[in-house]
Amino acid sequence: MRTFFVLLVLFVATFGSQSRAETVYRPSDVRITLGSWTLTPIVVSVGDLSPRVHSFLAFVDKNQVSGQNLTSVWFVRRDPGVGGWQAFAWEGTDQWQAISYINSVLSIAPAYDAVWRTSDPKPDVMPSSPEVPKEYDNGVLVIDPLSAYLSASSSRDALVEVLVSLGYKAADIPFEKFQLTDQCEGDEIIDDLTQGVEADEAIQGDAGGVFIASNRLAVTCGTVWCLPWTWVVPSGPWGGWVNTPDSTLTGDCTLGTPPNQATGCRYRVTHTRYRPMTVYHQTPLCVITIVRTFNISECYTIITCCPNPGGGPCTPCLWATTPAPPPPGLSPSWICF
């Protein structure tokens, strides 16, 4: 209960004063991979202002997990007047518990479910009472008896690595390592990543956020090495809606009500649009290269009854085959089947 209260206070303190304008939370299309961990920024848009990073949800590659390792950590931005970040983690290993909880707390639409970078299969029914996360710091839960010792230990990095290898409830996240951050602190690194994400979000495309974050980290840390990462960002806007080739007729139907009933053909069509993405990689020597480009897709399917008063071969009607945004009440899916 205490953790939920802390989260609520963070939520209200950070964004409550802006609540008069429409406030929308969503996961960003930008994602950052550090070692075996992938960070998905959660951004908030208030009115017409540019999206601002609210938090980062970090998921570990489940292939790197053993025993009771922590697999989901949420870094939440504190009130601007206070600064810094507060972290929470889930004891359970099902990453959809974390997604479901955050969707509930921030009212994030189900249409974004496929944006989250998890390999866990999505449940047929999302949890109605998802697990509430607990406060996290320095690789373990704050309530863990080892927490205070790890925070004060110069061997913290090695100890966390051992704990993770033994299947303990711990997380080995690169930007929390003392031996890597040197003159930096984890909060400063997340601050610099945030600047890059917000630059990309401001134009809804590739604004060079990867270079902005890298340059800021170089200044912040004052070192000649860089934190290795993979940065995925939209490289252009969404394209227009197009019909996919699998449009099919699915049987007879009727239009209207007696006595003005007419025979029709049931028609199924999927509308799709695409967005280009670019993958950057940064090496420890601060060299940033483009690894590849690819498209993400967004689609929706409608089934409608097209008139066929004369019987015989069915002919798709115009409104079923004309590409258009989803009608009101129908959200697009990020995965097209």
Phi and psi restraints in degrees (value plus and minus 20) as a CYANA .aco file:
   2 ARG   PHI     -83.0   -43.0
   2 ARG   PSI     -61.0   -21.0
   3 THR   PHI     -82.2   -42.2
   3 THR   PSI     -62.9   -22.9
   4 PHE   PHI     -81.5   -41.5
   4 PHE   PSI     -59.5   -19.5
   5 PHE   PHI     -84.5   -44.5
   5 PHE   PSI     -61.7   -21.7
   6 VAL   PHI     -81.9   -41.9
   6 VAL   PSI     -63.7   -23.7
   7 LEU   PHI     -81.3   -41.3
   7 LEU   PSI     -61.6   -21.6
   8 LEU   PHI     -84.3   -44.3
   8 LEU   PSI     -61.5   -21.5
   9 VAL   PHI     -82.9   -42.9
   9 VAL   PSI     -64.4   -24.4
  10 LEU   PHI     -79.3   -39.3
  10 LEU   PSI     -63.3   -23.3
  11 PHE   PHI     -82.9   -42.9
  11 PHE   PSI     -68.0   -28.0
  12 VAL   PHI     -91.0   -51.0
  12 VAL   PSI     -62.8   -22.8
  13 ALA   PHI     -85.0   -45.0
  13 ALA   PSI     -58.3   -18.3
  14 THR   PHI     -97.3   -57.3
  14 THR   PSI     -59.4   -19.4
  15 PHE   PHI    -146.0  -106.0
  15 PHE   PSI     -22.4    17.6
  16 GLY   PHI     -84.0   -44.0
  16 GLY   PSI     -54.5   -14.5
  17 SER   PHI     -89.1   -49.1
  17 SER   PSI     -34.0     6.0
  18 GLN   PHI    -125.1   -85.1
  18 GLN   PSI      -7.8    32.2
  19 SER   PHI     -91.3   -51.3
  19 SER   PSI     -31.8     8.2
  20 ARG   PHI     -87.3   -47.3
  20 ARG   PSI     -53.8   -13.8
  21 ALA   PHI    -104.2   -64.2
  21 ALA   PSI     141.1   181.1
  22 GLU   PHI     -85.0   -45.0
  22 GLU   PSI     108.5   148.5
  23 THR   PHI    -135.6   -95.6
  23 THR   PSI     104.0   144.0
  24 VAL   PHI    -147.9  -107.9
  24 VAL   PSI     108.4   148.4
  25 TYR   PHI    -125.8   -85.8
  25 TYR   PSI     125.4   165.4
  26 ARG   PHI    -181.9  -141.9
  26 ARG   PSI     135.2   175.2
  27 PRO   PHI     -93.5   -53.5
  27 PRO   PSI     121.1   161.1
  28 SER   PHI     -97.2   -57.2
  28 SER   PSI     134.9   174.9
  29 ASP   PHI     -94.6   -54.6
  29 ASP   PSI     -37.2     2.8
  30 VAL   PHI     -93.8   -53.8
  30 VAL   PSI     119.7   159.7
  31 ARG   PHI    -164.6  -124.6
  31 ARG   PSI     129.9   169.9
  32 ILE   PHI    -147.9  -107.9
  32 ILE   PSI     107.2   147.2
  33 THR   PHI    -130.8   -90.8
  33 THR   PSI     104.5   144.5
  34 LEU   PHI    -140.7  -100.7
  34 LEU   PSI      86.9   126.9
  35 GLY   PHI      41.6    81.6
  35 GLY   PSI    -145.1  -105.1
  36 SER   PHI    -112.6   -72.6
  36 SER   PSI     -13.9    26.1
  37 TRP   PHI    -130.2   -90.2
  37 TRP   PSI     117.0   157.0
  38 THR   PHI    -137.5   -97.5
  38 THR   PSI     107.4   147.4
  39 LEU   PHI    -121.8   -81.8
  39 LEU   PSI     104.8   144.8
  40 THR   PHI    -125.5   -85.5
  40 THR   PSI      94.7   134.7
  41 PRO   PHI     -89.1   -49.1
  41 PRO   PSI     121.8   161.8
  42 ILE   PHI    -128.5   -88.5
  42 ILE   PSI     100.9   140.9
  43 VAL   PHI    -130.2   -90.2
  43 VAL   PSI     135.2   175.2
  44 VAL   PHI    -144.5  -104.5
  44 VAL   PSI     112.2   152.2
  45 SER   PHI    -130.7   -90.7
  45 SER   PSI     106.8   146.8
  46 VAL   PHI    -136.7   -96.7
  46 VAL   PSI      90.9   130.9
  47 GLY   PHI      39.9    79.9
  47 GLY   PSI    -151.1  -111.1
  48 ASP   PHI    -116.0   -76.0
  48 ASP   PSI     -13.1    26.9
  49 LEU   PHI     -93.3   -53.3
  49 LEU   PSI     134.1   174.1
  50 SER   PHI     -82.8   -42.8
  50 SER   PSI     125.7   165.7
  51 PRO   PHI     -78.0   -38.0
  51 PRO   PSI     122.2   162.2
  52 ARG   PHI    -140.6  -100.6
  52 ARG   PSI     120.6   160.6
  53 VAL   PHI     -89.1   -49.1
  53 VAL   PSI     103.7   143.7
  54 HIS   PHI    -112.9   -72.9
  54 HIS   PSI     -58.5   -18.5
  55 SER   PHI    -187.5  -147.5
  55 SER   PSI     153.7   193.7
  56 PHE   PHI    -147.2  -107.2
  56 PHE   PSI     111.4   151.4
  57 LEU   PHI    -123.3   -83.3
  57 LEU   PSI      98.6   138.6
  58 ALA   PHI    -124.5   -84.5
  58 ALA   PSI     106.2   146.2
  59 PHE   PHI    -137.1   -97.1
  59 PHE   PSI     116.7   156.7
  60 VAL   PHI    -109.2   -69.2
  60 VAL   PSI     130.8   170.8
  61 ASP   PHI     -83.9   -43.9
  61 ASP   PSI      99.2   139.2
  62 LYS   PHI     -84.4   -44.4
  62 LYS   PSI     -38.4     1.6
  63 ASN   PHI     -90.9   -50.9
  63 ASN   PSI     -34.4     5.6
  64 GLN   PHI    -121.9   -81.9
  64 GLN   PSI     -11.0    29.0
  65 VAL   PHI    -117.7   -77.7
  65 VAL   PSI     123.5   163.5
  66 SER   PHI    -156.4  -116.4
  66 SER   PSI     125.5   165.5
  67 GLY   PHI      36.2    76.2
  67 GLY   PSI    -145.4  -105.4
  68 GLN   PHI    -122.9   -82.9
  68 GLN   PSI       3.4    43.4
  69 ASN   PHI     -69.9   -29.9
  69 ASN   PSI     123.6   163.6
  70 LEU   PHI     -90.8   -50.8
  70 LEU   PSI     111.8   151.8
  71 THR   PHI    -135.7   -95.7
  71 THR   PSI     -30.9     9.1
  72 SER   PHI    -158.0  -118.0
  72 SER   PSI     100.5   140.5
  73 VAL   PHI    -149.6  -109.6
  73 VAL   PSI     114.4   154.4
  74 TRP   PHI    -134.7   -94.7
  74 TRP   PSI      97.6   137.6
  75 PHE   PHI    -121.2   -81.2
  75 PHE   PSI      92.1   132.1
  76 VAL   PHI    -127.2   -87.2
  76 VAL   PSI     110.8   150.8
  77 ARG   PHI     -90.8   -50.8
  77 ARG   PSI     111.5   151.5
  78 ARG   PHI     -97.0   -57.0
  78 ARG   PSI     153.8   193.8
  79 ASP   PHI     -76.4   -36.4
  79 ASP   PSI     116.7   156.7
  80 PRO   PHI     -72.7   -32.7
  80 PRO   PSI     -51.0   -11.0
  81 GLY   PHI     -91.4   -51.4
  81 GLY   PSI     -42.3    -2.3
  82 VAL   PHI    -117.0   -77.0
  82 VAL   PSI     -65.8   -25.8
  83 GLY   PHI      60.7   100.7
  83 GLY   PSI     146.2   186.2
  84 GLY   PHI      67.3   107.3
  84 GLY   PSI    -193.5  -153.5
  85 TRP   PHI    -155.6  -115.6
  85 TRP   PSI     131.0   171.0
  86 GLN   PHI    -143.1  -103.1
  86 GLN   PSI     117.5   157.5
  87 ALA   PHI    -132.6   -92.6
  87 ALA   PSI     128.9   168.9
  88 PHE   PHI    -156.9  -116.9
  88 PHE   PSI     130.8   170.8
  89 ALA   PHI    -160.3  -120.3
  89 ALA   PSI     136.1   176.1
  90 TRP   PHI    -122.4   -82.4
  90 TRP   PSI     115.3   155.3
  91 GLU   PHI     -93.0   -53.0
  91 GLU   PSI     -54.9   -14.9
  92 GLY   PHI     -90.5   -50.5
  92 GLY   PSI     135.5   175.5
  93 THR   PHI    -114.5   -74.5
  93 THR   PSI     -26.6    13.4
  94 ASP   PHI     -97.7   -57.7
  94 ASP   PSI      90.4   130.4
  95 GLN   PHI     -90.3   -50.3
  95 GLN   PSI     -36.6     3.4
  96 TRP   PHI     -91.5   -51.5
  96 TRP   PSI     -40.9    -0.9
  97 GLN   PHI     -83.7   -43.7
  97 GLN   PSI     -61.7   -21.7
  98 ALA   PHI     -85.9   -45.9
  98 ALA   PSI     -65.4   -25.4
  99 ILE   PHI     -80.6   -40.6
  99 ILE   PSI     -66.7   -26.7
 100 SER   PHI     -82.3   -42.3
 100 SER   PSI     -60.7   -20.7
 101 TYR   PHI     -83.8   -43.8
 101 TYR   PSI     -67.7   -27.7
 102 ILE   PHI     -86.2   -46.2
 102 ILE   PSI     -60.8   -20.8
 103 ASN   PHI     -75.8   -35.8
 103 ASN   PSI     -61.1   -21.1
 104 SER   PHI     -89.9   -49.9
 104 SER   PSI     -66.3   -26.3
 105 VAL   PHI     -87.3   -47.3
 105 VAL   PSI     -59.1   -19.1
 106 LEU   PHI    -122.7   -82.7
 106 LEU   PSI     -17.3    22.7
 107 SER   PHI      35.3    75.3
 107 SER   PSI      28.1    68.1
 108 ILE   PHI    -104.1   -64.1
 108 ILE   PSI     112.9   152.9
 109 ALA   PHI     -88.7   -48.7
 109 ALA   PSI     125.4   165.4
 110 PRO   PHI     -79.1   -39.1
 110 PRO   PSI     -41.7    -1.7
 111 ALA   PHI     -79.9   -39.9
 111 ALA   PSI     -38.8     1.2
 112 TYR   PHI    -114.1   -74.1
 112 TYR   PSI     -16.3    23.7
 113 ASP   PHI     -75.5   -35.5
 113 ASP   PSI     -56.6   -16.6
 114 ALA   PHI     -98.9   -58.9
 114 ALA   PSI     -25.1    14.9
 115 VAL   PHI     -96.1   -56.1
 115 VAL   PSI     -50.3   -10.3
 116 TRP   PHI     -84.7   -44.7
 116 TRP   PSI     114.7   154.7
 117 ARG   PHI    -109.7   -69.7
 117 ARG   PSI      55.0    95.0
 118 THR   PHI    -146.4  -106.4
 118 THR   PSI     125.7   165.7
 119 SER   PHI    -113.6   -73.6
 119 SER   PSI     -25.2    14.8
 120 ASP   PHI     -86.6   -46.6
 120 ASP   PSI     116.9   156.9
 121 PRO   PHI     -86.2   -46.2
 121 PRO   PSI     116.9   156.9
 122 LYS   PHI     -88.9   -48.9
 122 LYS   PSI     111.2   151.2
 123 PRO   PHI     -87.3   -47.3
 123 PRO   PSI     130.9   170.9
 124 ASP   PHI     -80.9   -40.9
 124 ASP   PSI     -56.4   -16.4
 125 VAL   PHI    -145.7  -105.7
 125 VAL   PSI     102.5   142.5
 126 MET   PHI     -87.1   -47.1
 126 MET   PSI     126.1   166.1
 127 PRO   PHI     -77.6   -37.6
 127 PRO   PSI     111.7   151.7
 128 SER   PHI     -99.4   -59.4
 128 SER   PSI     -46.8    -6.8
 129 SER   PHI    -150.2  -110.2
 129 SER   PSI      54.9    94.9
 130 PRO   PHI     -85.0   -45.0
 130 PRO   PSI     138.2   178.2
 131 GLU   PHI     -80.7   -40.7
 131 GLU   PSI     116.5   156.5
 132 VAL   PHI    -108.2   -68.2
 132 VAL   PSI     108.8   148.8
 133 PRO   PHI     -92.0   -52.0
 133 PRO   PSI     141.5   181.5
 134 LYS   PHI    -133.7   -93.7
 134 LYS   PSI     137.8   177.8
 135 GLU   PHI     -82.6   -42.6
 135 GLU   PSI     122.5   162.5
 136 TYR   PHI    -152.3  -112.3
 136 TYR   PSI     124.8   164.8
 137 ASP   PHI    -181.2  -141.2
 137 ASP   PSI     117.5   157.5
 138 ASN   PHI      35.6    75.6
 138 ASN   PSI      15.0    55.0
 139 GLY   PHI      80.1   120.1
 139 GLY   PSI     -32.0     8.0
 140 VAL   PHI    -159.8  -119.8
 140 VAL   PSI     150.9   190.9
 141 LEU   PHI     -89.0   -49.0
 141 LEU   PSI     126.3   166.3
 142 VAL   PHI     -81.7   -41.7
 142 VAL   PSI     -51.4   -11.4
 143 ILE   PHI     -96.7   -56.7
 143 ILE   PSI     -28.8    11.2
 144 ASP   PHI     -87.8   -47.8
 144 ASP   PSI     114.6   154.6
 145 PRO   PHI     -77.9   -37.9
 145 PRO   PSI     -43.2    -3.2
 146 LEU   PHI    -103.5   -63.5
 146 LEU   PSI     -29.9    10.1
 147 SER   PHI     -78.1   -38.1
 147 SER   PSI     -71.8   -31.8
 148 ALA   PHI     -83.7   -43.7
 148 ALA   PSI     -59.1   -19.1
 149 TYR   PHI     -85.0   -45.0
 149 TYR   PSI     -63.9   -23.9
 150 LEU   PHI     -83.6   -43.6
 150 LEU   PSI     -58.0   -18.0
 151 SER   PHI     -83.0   -43.0
 151 SER   PSI     -51.0   -11.0
 152 ALA   PHI    -118.7   -78.7
 152 ALA   PSI     -27.3    12.7
 153 SER   PHI    -108.9   -68.9
 153 SER   PSI     115.3   155.3
 154 SER   PHI     -94.3   -54.3
 154 SER   PSI     -31.8     8.2
 155 SER   PHI    -121.2   -81.2
 155 SER   PSI      -0.2    39.8
 156 ARG   PHI     -72.5   -32.5
 156 ARG   PSI     -66.5   -26.5
 157 ASP   PHI     -80.8   -40.8
 157 ASP   PSI     -68.7   -28.7
 158 ALA   PHI     -84.7   -44.7
 158 ALA   PSI     -58.8   -18.8
 159 LEU   PHI     -85.5   -45.5
 159 LEU   PSI     -62.1   -22.1
 160 VAL   PHI     -84.1   -44.1
 160 VAL   PSI     -60.8   -20.8
 161 GLU   PHI     -79.7   -39.7
 161 GLU   PSI     -61.9   -21.9
 162 VAL   PHI     -85.7   -45.7
 162 VAL   PSI     -64.7   -24.7
 163 LEU   PHI     -78.9   -38.9
 163 LEU   PSI     -64.2   -24.2
 164 VAL   PHI     -84.3   -44.3
 164 VAL   PSI     -62.6   -22.6
 165 SER   PHI     -84.5   -44.5
 165 SER   PSI     -45.7    -5.7
 166 LEU   PHI    -108.1   -68.1
 166 LEU   PSI     -20.6    19.4
 167 GLY   PHI      62.8   102.8
 167 GLY   PSI      -0.9    39.1
 168 TYR   PHI     -95.1   -55.1
 168 TYR   PSI     142.7   182.7
 169 LYS   PHI     -94.6   -54.6
 169 LYS   PSI      60.7   100.7
 170 ALA   PHI    -168.3  -128.3
 170 ALA   PSI     143.4   183.4
 171 ALA   PHI    -156.2  -116.2
 171 ALA   PSI     112.9   152.9
 172 ASP   PHI    -128.3   -88.3
 172 ASP   PSI      66.4   106.4
 173 ILE   PHI    -119.3   -79.3
 173 ILE   PSI     106.2   146.2
 174 PRO   PHI     -72.5   -32.5
 174 PRO   PSI     -63.8   -23.8
 175 PHE   PHI     -95.7   -55.7
 175 PHE   PSI     -22.1    17.9
 176 GLU   PHI    -114.3   -74.3
 176 GLU   PSI     -25.7    14.3
 177 LYS   PHI     -94.7   -54.7
 177 LYS   PSI     108.6   148.6
 178 PHE   PHI     -84.3   -44.3
 178 PHE   PSI     -59.8   -19.8
 179 GLN   PHI     -89.2   -49.2
 179 GLN   PSI     -41.9    -1.9
 180 LEU   PHI    -112.0   -72.0
 180 LEU   PSI     -61.6   -21.6
 181 THR   PHI     -96.7   -56.7
 181 THR   PSI     -47.3    -7.3
 182 ASP   PHI      33.8    73.8
 182 ASP   PSI    -123.2   -83.2
 183 GLN   PHI    -103.2   -63.2
 183 GLN   PSI     -25.4    14.6
 184 CYS   PHI    -117.1   -77.1
 184 CYS   PSI     141.3   181.3
 185 GLU   PHI    -135.6   -95.6
 185 GLU   PSI     137.3   177.3
 186 GLY   PHI     -73.7   -33.7
 186 GLY   PSI     -61.1   -21.1
 187 ASP   PHI     -82.2   -42.2
 187 ASP   PSI     -59.1   -19.1
 188 GLU   PHI     -86.5   -46.5
 188 GLU   PSI     -57.5   -17.5
 189 ILE   PHI     -85.7   -45.7
 189 ILE   PSI     -64.0   -24.0
 190 ILE   PHI     -84.5   -44.5
 190 ILE   PSI     -57.2   -17.2
 191 ASP   PHI     -77.9   -37.9
 191 ASP   PSI     -62.8   -22.8
 192 ASP   PHI     -91.7   -51.7
 192 ASP   PSI     -57.8   -17.8
 193 LEU   PHI     -81.2   -41.2
 193 LEU   PSI     -58.6   -18.6
 194 THR   PHI     -80.2   -40.2
 194 THR   PSI     -61.4   -21.4
 195 GLN   PHI     -80.9   -40.9
 195 GLN   PSI     -59.9   -19.9
 196 GLY   PHI     -87.2   -47.2
 196 GLY   PSI     -63.7   -23.7
 197 VAL   PHI     -82.2   -42.2
 197 VAL   PSI     -64.5   -24.5
 198 GLU   PHI     -86.5   -46.5
 198 GLU   PSI     -51.0   -11.0
 199 ALA   PHI     -85.6   -45.6
 199 ALA   PSI     -63.8   -23.8
 200 ASP   PHI     -86.7   -46.7
 200 ASP   PSI     -58.6   -18.6
 201 GLU   PHI     -88.3   -48.3
 201 GLU   PSI     -50.6   -10.6
 202 ALA   PHI     -81.9   -41.9
 202 ALA   PSI     -51.3   -11.3
 203 ILE   PHI    -131.6   -91.6
 203 ILE   PSI     -15.6    24.4
 204 GLN   PHI      33.9    73.9
 204 GLN   PSI      24.5    64.5
 205 GLY   PHI    -193.9  -153.9
 205 GLY   PSI    -182.1  -142.1
 206 ASP   PHI    -106.7   -66.7
 206 ASP   PSI      81.6   121.6
 207 ALA   PHI    -121.7   -81.7
 207 ALA   PSI      -4.9    35.1
 208 GLY   PHI      58.2    98.2
 208 GLY   PSI       7.5    47.5
 209 GLY   PHI     -77.7   -37.7
 209 GLY   PSI     -53.0   -13.0
 210 VAL   PHI     -83.6   -43.6
 210 VAL   PSI     -56.9   -16.9
 211 PHE   PHI     -95.3   -55.3
 211 PHE   PSI     -57.1   -17.1
 212 ILE   PHI     -81.9   -41.9
 212 ILE   PSI     -67.1   -27.1
 213 ALA   PHI     -83.8   -43.8
 213 ALA   PSI     -62.3   -22.3
 214 SER   PHI     -83.6   -43.6
 214 SER   PSI     -64.6   -24.6
 215 ASN   PHI     -85.1   -45.1
 215 ASN   PSI     -60.5   -20.5
 216 ARG   PHI     -85.5   -45.5
 216 ARG   PSI     -59.7   -19.7
 217 LEU   PHI     -84.8   -44.8
 217 LEU   PSI     -57.1   -17.1
 218 ALA   PHI     -81.8   -41.8
 218 ALA   PSI     -60.1   -20.1
 219 VAL   PHI     -91.4   -51.4
 219 VAL   PSI     -65.1   -25.1
 220 THR   PHI     -82.4   -42.4
 220 THR   PSI     -65.7   -25.7
 221 CYS   PHI    -107.2   -67.2
 221 CYS   PSI     -43.2    -3.2
 222 GLY   PHI      41.4    81.4
 222 GLY   PSI      15.3    55.3
 223 THR   PHI    -141.8  -101.8
 223 THR   PSI     148.2   188.2
 224 VAL   PHI    -118.0   -78.0
 224 VAL   PSI     -21.6    18.4
 225 TRP   PHI    -124.6   -84.6
 225 TRP   PSI     147.3   187.3
 226 CYS   PHI    -147.4  -107.4
 226 CYS   PSI     136.7   176.7
 227 LEU   PHI     -96.5   -56.5
 227 LEU   PSI      96.3   136.3
 228 PRO   PHI     -83.2   -43.2
 228 PRO   PSI     113.6   153.6
 229 TRP   PHI    -175.0  -135.0
 229 TRP   PSI     146.3   186.3
 230 THR   PHI    -137.3   -97.3
 230 THR   PSI     109.7   149.7
 231 TRP   PHI    -140.6  -100.6
 231 TRP   PSI      98.1   138.1
 232 VAL   PHI    -129.5   -89.5
 232 VAL   PSI     108.2   148.2
 233 VAL   PHI    -163.9  -123.9
 233 VAL   PSI     126.3   166.3
 234 PRO   PHI     -81.7   -41.7
 234 PRO   PSI     114.9   154.9
 235 SER   PHI    -125.5   -85.5
 235 SER   PSI     -10.7    29.3
 236 GLY   PHI    -195.0  -155.0
 236 GLY   PSI     153.5   193.5
 237 PRO   PHI     -97.4   -57.4
 237 PRO   PSI     151.1   191.1
 238 TRP   PHI     -85.0   -45.0
 238 TRP   PSI     120.2   160.2
 239 GLY   PHI    -100.4   -60.4
 239 GLY   PSI     158.9   198.9
 240 GLY   PHI     -95.2   -55.2
 240 GLY   PSI     144.0   184.0
 241 TRP   PHI     -94.0   -54.0
 241 TRP   PSI     118.0   158.0
 242 VAL   PHI    -153.0  -113.0
 242 VAL   PSI     137.6   177.6
 243 ASN   PHI    -104.2   -64.2
 243 ASN   PSI     117.2   157.2
 244 THR   PHI    -105.4   -65.4
 244 THR   PSI     137.1   177.1
 245 PRO   PHI     -86.7   -46.7
 245 PRO   PSI     -32.2     7.8
 246 ASP   PHI    -107.1   -67.1
 246 ASP   PSI      -4.2    35.8
 247 SER   PHI     -79.4   -39.4
 247 SER   PSI     107.7   147.7
 248 THR   PHI    -157.9  -117.9
 248 THR   PSI     135.1   175.1
 249 LEU   PHI    -110.0   -70.0
 249 LEU   PSI     118.5   158.5
 250 THR   PHI    -141.7  -101.7
 250 THR   PSI      -2.7    37.3
 251 GLY   PHI     103.1   143.1
 251 GLY   PSI     156.0   196.0
 252 ASP   PHI     -96.3   -56.3
 252 ASP   PSI     138.5   178.5
 253 CYS   PHI    -175.5  -135.5
 253 CYS   PSI     153.6   193.6
 254 THR   PHI    -144.2  -104.2
 254 THR   PSI     126.6   166.6
 255 LEU   PHI    -133.3   -93.3
 255 LEU   PSI     122.3   162.3
 256 GLY   PHI      58.2    98.2
 256 GLY   PSI    -192.7  -152.7
 257 THR   PHI    -148.4  -108.4
 257 THR   PSI     133.8   173.8
 258 PRO   PHI     -75.9   -35.9
 258 PRO   PSI     122.0   162.0
 259 PRO   PHI    -110.9   -70.9
 259 PRO   PSI      -9.7    30.3
 260 ASN   PHI    -124.5   -84.5
 260 ASN   PSI      22.9    62.9
 261 GLN   PHI    -105.3   -65.3
 261 GLN   PSI     128.0   168.0
 262 ALA   PHI    -157.4  -117.4
 262 ALA   PSI     131.9   171.9
 263 THR   PHI    -101.8   -61.8
 263 THR   PSI     121.8   161.8
 264 GLY   PHI    -163.2  -123.2
 264 GLY   PSI     158.7   198.7
 265 CYS   PHI    -139.2   -99.2
 265 CYS   PSI     111.1   151.1
 266 ARG   PHI     -99.1   -59.1
 266 ARG   PSI     107.6   147.6
 267 TYR   PHI    -144.2  -104.2
 267 TYR   PSI     111.5   151.5
 268 ARG   PHI    -132.4   -92.4
 268 ARG   PSI     109.8   149.8
 269 VAL   PHI    -162.4  -122.4
 269 VAL   PSI     122.3   162.3
 270 THR   PHI    -131.8   -91.8
 270 THR   PSI     107.2   147.2
 271 HIS   PHI    -122.4   -82.4
 271 HIS   PSI     115.6   155.6
 272 THR   PHI    -154.9  -114.9
 272 THR   PSI     127.5   167.5
 273 ARG   PHI    -156.3  -116.3
 273 ARG   PSI     138.8   178.8
 274 TYR   PHI    -147.2  -107.2
 274 TYR   PSI     133.8   173.8
 275 ARG   PHI    -155.8  -115.8
 275 ARG   PSI     109.2   149.2
 276 PRO   PHI     -94.6   -54.6
 276 PRO   PSI     123.7   163.7
 277 MET   PHI    -147.5  -107.5
 277 MET   PSI     128.9   168.9
 278 THR   PHI    -142.0  -102.0
 278 THR   PSI     118.0   158.0
 279 VAL   PHI    -129.9   -89.9
 279 VAL   PSI      98.4   138.4
 280 TYR   PHI    -123.9   -83.9
 280 TYR   PSI     130.1   170.1
 281 HIS   PHI    -149.2  -109.2
 281 HIS   PSI     114.3   154.3
 282 GLN   PHI    -132.3   -92.3
 282 GLN   PSI     110.4   150.4
 283 THR   PHI    -111.5   -71.5
 283 THR   PSI     146.5   186.5
 284 PRO   PHI     -79.7   -39.7
 284 PRO   PSI     -39.0     1.0
 285 LEU   PHI    -112.6   -72.6
 285 LEU   PSI      -6.6    33.4
 286 CYS   PHI      52.2    92.2
 286 CYS   PSI      -0.6    39.4
 287 VAL   PHI    -107.6   -67.6
 287 VAL   PSI     104.0   144.0
 288 ILE   PHI    -129.9   -89.9
 288 ILE   PSI     105.0   145.0
 289 THR   PHI    -150.2  -110.2
 289 THR   PSI     135.6   175.6
 290 ILE   PHI    -104.5   -64.5
 290 ILE   PSI     102.0   142.0
 291 VAL   PHI    -104.1   -64.1
 291 VAL   PSI     -67.1   -27.1
 292 ARG   PHI    -187.8  -147.8
 292 ARG   PSI     150.7   190.7
 293 THR   PHI    -146.1  -106.1
 293 THR   PSI     132.6   172.6
 294 PHE   PHI    -178.0  -138.0
 294 PHE   PSI     153.8   193.8
 295 ASN   PHI    -133.4   -93.4
 295 ASN   PSI     120.8   160.8
 296 ILE   PHI    -121.3   -81.3
 296 ILE   PSI     135.6   175.6
 297 SER   PHI    -148.1  -108.1
 297 SER   PSI     132.8   172.8
 298 GLU   PHI    -152.3  -112.3
 298 GLU   PSI     114.6   154.6
 299 CYS   PHI    -168.6  -128.6
 299 CYS   PSI     146.0   186.0
 300 TYR   PHI    -169.7  -129.7
 300 TYR   PSI     134.2   174.2
 301 THR   PHI    -139.7   -99.7
 301 THR   PSI     117.7   157.7
 302 ILE   PHI    -146.0  -106.0
 302 ILE   PSI     128.6   168.6
 303 ILE   PHI    -143.4  -103.4
 303 ILE   PSI     103.2   143.2
 304 THR   PHI    -156.6  -116.6
 304 THR   PSI     143.0   183.0
 305 CYS   PHI    -121.8   -81.8
 305 CYS   PSI      97.3   137.3
 306 CYS   PHI    -119.2   -79.2
 306 CYS   PSI     116.9   156.9
 307 PRO   PHI     -79.8   -39.8
 307 PRO   PSI     121.7   161.7
 308 ASN   PHI    -170.1  -130.1
 308 ASN   PSI      42.5    82.5
 309 PRO   PHI     -81.8   -41.8
 309 PRO   PSI     -48.2    -8.2
 310 GLY   PHI    -108.3   -68.3
 310 GLY   PSI     -21.7    18.3
 311 GLY   PHI      51.1    91.1
 311 GLY   PSI    -186.5  -146.5
 312 GLY   PHI      58.7    98.7
 312 GLY   PSI    -178.0  -138.0
 313 PRO   PHI     -78.1   -38.1
 313 PRO   PSI     119.2   159.2
 314 CYS   PHI    -100.9   -60.9
 314 CYS   PSI     123.4   163.4
 315 THR   PHI    -144.7  -104.7
 315 THR   PSI     104.3   144.3
 316 PRO   PHI     -80.8   -40.8
 316 PRO   PSI     121.0   161.0
 317 CYS   PHI    -107.5   -67.5
 317 CYS   PSI     140.3   180.3
 318 LEU   PHI     -79.8   -39.8
 318 LEU   PSI     -63.8   -23.8
 319 TRP   PHI     -90.3   -50.3
 319 TRP   PSI     -36.3     3.7
 320 ALA   PHI    -104.5   -64.5
 320 ALA   PSI     -44.3    -4.3
 321 THR   PHI    -129.9   -89.9
 321 THR   PSI     -27.2    12.8
 322 THR   PHI    -101.5   -61.5
 322 THR   PSI      96.9   136.9
 323 PRO   PHI     -80.2   -40.2
 323 PRO   PSI     113.7   153.7
 324 ALA   PHI    -178.6  -138.6
 324 ALA   PSI     139.2   179.2
 325 PRO   PHI     -80.1   -40.1
 325 PRO   PSI     140.6   180.6
 326 PRO   PHI     -78.2   -38.2
 326 PRO   PSI     121.5   161.5
 327 PRO   PHI     -88.0   -48.0
 327 PRO   PSI     142.4   182.4
 328 PRO   PHI     -73.7   -33.7
 328 PRO   PSI     116.7   156.7
 329 GLY   PHI      68.7   108.7
 329 GLY   PSI     -27.4    12.6
 330 LEU   PHI    -135.7   -95.7
 330 LEU   PSI      92.7   132.7
 331 SER   PHI    -108.4   -68.4
 331 SER   PSI     122.0   162.0
 332 PRO   PHI     -91.4   -51.4
 332 PRO   PSI     134.2   174.2
 333 SER   PHI    -121.8   -81.8
 333 SER   PSI     126.5   166.5
 334 TRP   PHI    -104.2   -64.2
 334 TRP   PSI     -29.0    11.0
 335 ILE   PHI    -139.0   -99.0
 335 ILE   PSI     103.0   143.0
 336 CYS   PHI    -118.3   -78.3
 336 CYS   PSI     109.8   149.8
